[in-house]
Amino acid sequence: AIAAKQNVFHRENKNRPQELSSKRPVSRFREVIQIPKQPSKDPRFDATIGGKQFDKDAFAKRYSFLYNDVIPQERARLKELLKVRLMRCMQLWQVSDMWPRCLVSDVPSR
C-alpha cells in the first residue's frame, strides 16, 4: 500500500499539468499521417488560365504605354541629367584635378 501510494503523482495546484514519472517507457513509433503536398501553381504558366502560350500582339497592346510614353521620357530625362553632370564635372576639372571624383560623388543613392 505504501509503494502504491508513492507512485501516485498529484498536482500542487489544480491549474498545473499533472506530473508523470520519467521511469515510464516511451513508445518508439509515433503515428503520423502524411498529407500529400499540393504542387504550387504559377498563374503565368497555368494552362487553365491560358498562360502557356505567349501572345505577342496582346503583350504589345498591354504594355504599349511603356514603350510610347514612359521609356522615351525617362531616357530624355536621364540624357539631360548626364549632360548637366558632365558640364559641371568639366567646369570642376578646368579649375582643379577633381575629374574622376566628381562623377562618382553626385550619384544619387537608392
Backbone bond lengths (Angstrom), bond angles and torsions (degrees), N, CA, C in turn:
res aa  C-N    CA-C-N  psi(-1)  N-CA   C-N-CA  omega(-1)  CA-C   N-CA-C  phi
1 A - - - 1.451 - - 1.521 110.07 -
2 I 1.335 116.28 -36.32 1.459 119.74 -179.63 1.523 110.12 -70.44
3 A 1.336 118.42 -40.10 1.468 122.40 179.37 1.522 110.98 -65.75
4 A 1.307 117.12 -38.33 1.461 120.88 179.25 1.522 110.35 -67.10
5 K 1.316 115.50 -35.40 1.457 119.52 -179.52 1.536 111.25 -69.39
6 Q 1.334 118.48 -30.66 1.455 121.45 -179.73 1.537 111.42 -72.19
7 N 1.318 118.30 -28.92 1.459 121.29 -179.44 1.528 113.26 -79.29
8 V 1.300 118.52 -14.41 1.463 121.63 179.39 1.520 107.86 -82.09
9 F 1.343 115.75 122.52 1.462 120.72 -179.82 1.514 109.42 -103.22
10 H 1.293 115.53 135.45 1.457 120.98 -179.65 1.533 109.38 -119.77
11 R 1.309 114.92 154.42 1.464 120.08 175.64 1.519 109.10 -83.05
12 E 1.318 115.06 147.02 1.463 118.67 175.05 1.518 110.34 -78.61
13 N 1.319 115.30 -26.34 1.449 120.83 -179.13 1.525 106.74 -138.19
14 K 1.321 119.01 147.51 1.459 120.15 -176.47 1.533 112.69 -69.72
15 N 1.310 118.04 -16.89 1.462 121.09 -179.02 1.529 113.14 -89.53
16 R 1.304 116.90 -10.19 1.456 120.54 -179.87 1.523 110.47 -82.24
17 P 1.346 117.39 154.39 1.464 118.41 174.71 1.525 110.66 -70.30
18 Q 1.307 115.41 156.22 1.455 119.53 -177.84 1.517 110.26 -72.40
19 E 1.303 115.59 140.83 1.454 121.87 -179.67 1.522 109.09 -78.76
20 L 1.326 117.20 139.28 1.449 121.73 177.52 1.513 109.42 -122.16
21 S 1.286 114.94 154.47 1.457 120.26 179.16 1.519 110.03 -76.40
22 S 1.315 116.62 140.60 1.462 120.52 176.64 1.521 111.01 -82.70
23 K 1.299 117.59 -6.69 1.463 122.29 -179.47 1.529 111.66 -81.39
24 R 1.296 117.16 -14.87 1.467 121.01 -177.02 1.525 109.64 -71.06
25 P 1.322 119.93 129.89 1.471 120.74 -178.88 1.528 112.16 -69.10
26 V 1.294 114.09 142.30 1.462 120.59 179.66 1.521 108.07 -94.13
27 S 1.321 116.32 140.15 1.465 119.08 179.86 1.526 109.52 -67.46
28 R 1.329 116.41 146.50 1.459 120.80 -175.29 1.519 113.06 -77.36
29 F 1.310 117.25 -32.26 1.462 120.24 -173.93 1.518 110.79 -118.58
30 R 1.318 114.50 135.78 1.455 119.88 174.45 1.520 108.21 -98.57
31 E 1.292 116.75 150.21 1.448 120.35 174.85 1.512 107.38 -89.95
32 V 1.325 116.10 110.85 1.457 120.86 -178.65 1.523 107.65 -119.78
33 I 1.308 115.89 130.01 1.464 120.49 178.62 1.525 107.65 -93.99
34 Q 1.312 116.20 121.02 1.470 121.09 178.88 1.524 109.57 -84.94
35 I 1.315 115.78 123.89 1.460 121.26 177.46 1.513 107.25 -99.06
36 P 1.331 118.09 127.91 1.468 118.64 179.91 1.527 110.89 -64.78
37 K 1.323 115.32 136.27 1.460 121.20 -177.11 1.528 110.01 -76.40
38 Q 1.314 115.35 132.07 1.456 120.28 178.35 1.522 109.18 -76.67
39 P 1.311 118.72 128.43 1.467 118.85 177.84 1.527 109.90 -68.35
40 S 1.322 115.79 139.98 1.454 119.48 -179.45 1.526 109.57 -72.18
41 K 1.313 115.49 144.57 1.457 120.57 -178.19 1.522 109.35 -115.70
42 D 1.303 115.87 125.58 1.452 121.62 176.54 1.528 107.50 -97.96
43 P 1.330 118.17 116.80 1.467 119.30 -175.90 1.530 113.76 -63.44
44 R 1.332 116.94 -19.68 1.472 118.25 179.24 1.518 111.71 -69.11
45 F 1.334 116.63 -29.83 1.453 120.46 -175.44 1.522 112.61 -115.26
46 D 1.318 117.98 6.91 1.452 121.05 -178.28 1.523 109.68 -76.83
47 A 1.324 116.98 127.09 1.459 121.69 -176.58 1.526 111.75 -68.95
48 T 1.342 117.53 -27.07 1.463 119.78 -179.69 1.523 111.45 -69.12
49 I 1.314 117.45 -25.00 1.461 121.16 179.14 1.528 110.33 -93.33
50 G 1.291 116.89 -18.69 1.457 120.64 -179.44 1.507 111.81 95.53
51 G 1.325 117.13 29.25 1.444 120.91 -175.03 1.510 115.12 -91.83
52 K 1.321 119.20 -1.89 1.465 119.82 -175.82 1.520 112.72 -78.53
53 Q 1.329 117.26 -25.58 1.461 119.84 -176.16 1.527 109.46 -107.28
54 F 1.308 115.92 134.43 1.460 122.18 -179.79 1.531 108.63 -93.58
55 D 1.313 115.87 121.75 1.462 120.97 179.27 1.524 107.91 -102.99
56 K 1.330 115.79 106.94 1.457 121.31 -175.24 1.530 111.85 -64.95
57 D 1.332 117.01 -37.86 1.473 120.44 -179.60 1.530 111.02 -67.84
58 A 1.333 116.68 -41.37 1.466 119.81 178.82 1.526 110.73 -65.90
59 F 1.339 116.74 -38.13 1.458 120.33 178.02 1.529 110.61 -64.31
60 A 1.323 116.40 -44.87 1.467 120.60 -179.91 1.522 110.91 -62.94
61 K 1.324 116.58 -38.69 1.466 120.51 -179.93 1.531 110.69 -70.44
62 R 1.325 115.98 -40.24 1.460 121.14 -176.24 1.529 111.88 -69.10
63 Y 1.336 117.87 -37.23 1.459 121.40 -175.76 1.529 112.81 -111.18
64 S 1.314 117.20 23.14 1.465 119.92 -179.29 1.526 111.74 -65.94
65 F 1.338 117.71 -30.32 1.466 119.95 179.71 1.530 110.79 -61.62
66 L 1.333 117.73 -31.97 1.463 119.88 178.89 1.521 111.00 -67.20
67 Y 1.322 115.70 -48.11 1.458 120.33 -174.70 1.518 112.48 -76.72
68 N 1.332 118.11 -23.45 1.463 120.74 -178.69 1.524 113.13 -94.87
69 D 1.343 117.87 -31.90 1.466 120.32 -172.98 1.523 113.66 -117.27
70 V 1.315 117.28 -56.66 1.454 121.62 -167.59 1.523 112.16 -72.49
71 I 1.310 117.96 -50.59 1.471 120.88 -174.96 1.527 112.26 -65.49
72 P 1.348 120.31 -44.52 1.476 118.12 177.58 1.534 113.31 -62.84
73 Q 1.337 117.44 -37.96 1.465 120.12 177.86 1.527 110.86 -65.18
74 E 1.312 116.49 -42.97 1.457 120.08 179.97 1.527 111.36 -66.45
75 R 1.324 116.48 -38.85 1.462 120.39 178.66 1.536 110.37 -64.25
76 A 1.333 117.24 -42.86 1.463 120.61 179.14 1.533 110.77 -65.16
77 R 1.333 116.69 -40.38 1.467 120.08 179.88 1.528 110.88 -65.60
78 L 1.319 117.21 -41.61 1.458 120.02 179.37 1.525 111.66 -68.58
79 K 1.335 116.75 -36.21 1.457 120.08 178.38 1.526 110.23 -65.03
80 E 1.335 116.40 -41.02 1.470 120.94 178.15 1.524 110.60 -66.17
81 L 1.316 117.29 -41.41 1.465 121.51 178.35 1.518 110.87 -62.81
82 L 1.321 117.01 -41.30 1.455 121.09 178.68 1.529 110.90 -65.17
83 K 1.339 115.88 -39.83 1.463 119.64 179.68 1.528 110.32 -63.93
84 V 1.324 117.42 -43.61 1.471 121.46 179.79 1.525 109.96 -64.22
85 R 1.332 116.52 -44.26 1.456 120.66 -178.64 1.533 111.36 -64.65
86 L 1.329 116.95 -41.10 1.465 119.65 178.62 1.530 111.58 -67.02
87 M 1.317 117.81 -37.39 1.472 120.69 177.75 1.533 110.04 -63.92
88 R 1.328 116.52 -42.76 1.459 120.11 179.20 1.529 110.37 -64.74
89 C 1.329 117.14 -40.15 1.461 120.39 179.26 1.527 111.03 -67.42
90 M 1.315 116.91 -37.14 1.469 120.09 177.54 1.528 110.29 -63.27
91 Q 1.347 116.41 -41.39 1.460 119.56 178.46 1.531 110.72 -64.32
92 L 1.331 116.86 -42.39 1.459 119.85 178.86 1.530 110.88 -66.24
93 W 1.295 116.24 -35.75 1.462 120.36 -178.28 1.525 111.01 -67.78
94 Q 1.329 116.07 -36.65 1.461 119.42 178.31 1.521 111.09 -67.35
95 V 1.341 115.97 -32.26 1.457 120.15 -179.63 1.531 110.99 -81.03
96 S 1.325 116.89 -42.56 1.463 119.83 -176.61 1.531 109.78 -141.85
97 D 1.316 115.14 -169.48 1.462 119.63 -177.85 1.533 111.32 -101.58
98 M 1.333 118.17 42.37 1.459 122.07 -175.67 1.529 113.20 -98.54
99 W 1.293 119.14 20.90 1.471 121.54 -174.29 1.529 114.00 -56.08
100 P 1.324 120.96 -54.12 1.471 118.80 -177.16 1.530 113.44 -69.72
101 R 1.331 116.88 -32.14 1.456 119.68 -176.28 1.518 112.57 -75.97
102 C 1.305 119.10 -29.26 1.460 120.01 -176.68 1.524 111.42 -72.08
103 L 1.306 118.66 -26.04 1.460 120.74 176.94 1.520 111.37 -69.21
104 V 1.311 116.72 -36.91 1.460 121.01 -175.84 1.515 111.55 -84.06
105 S 1.323 118.95 -32.09 1.459 121.67 -172.13 1.526 113.69 -70.25
106 D 1.329 118.69 -25.43 1.462 120.12 -176.64 1.502 113.58 -95.93
107 V 1.313 118.69 6.88 1.454 120.35 -178.72 1.519 108.86 -70.65
108 P 1.340 117.99 122.25 1.474 119.15 -178.76 1.527 111.19 -69.87
109 S 1.327 115.94 140.68 1.467 119.76 179.13 1.512 109.34 -87.02
110 R 1.311 115.77 150.22 1.467 119.93 -178.26 1.496 110.73 -87.37
